Amino acid sequence: MALYTCGKCGMSVGTMTCGHCNAELVHDELSLPDGNTVFVAKCPGGHGKVKSPMCCGNDMTCTVG
């Protein structure tokens, strides 16, 4: 299970699922043309992706194990 955590306050977000197929979203990163990275949660079935959750004004992070 992907567990997104706020590095500032410790708040965490657990399982998120795709509304189309109910699969658990998986953590991924997008590389932007400017060299920055954006964290996303994507459907393993290819139904799309959403930006990672935010907390305390920052992207929450997820350790991929």
Order of alpha helices (4+ residues) and beta strands (2+ residues): beta-beta-beta-beta-beta-beta-beta-beta
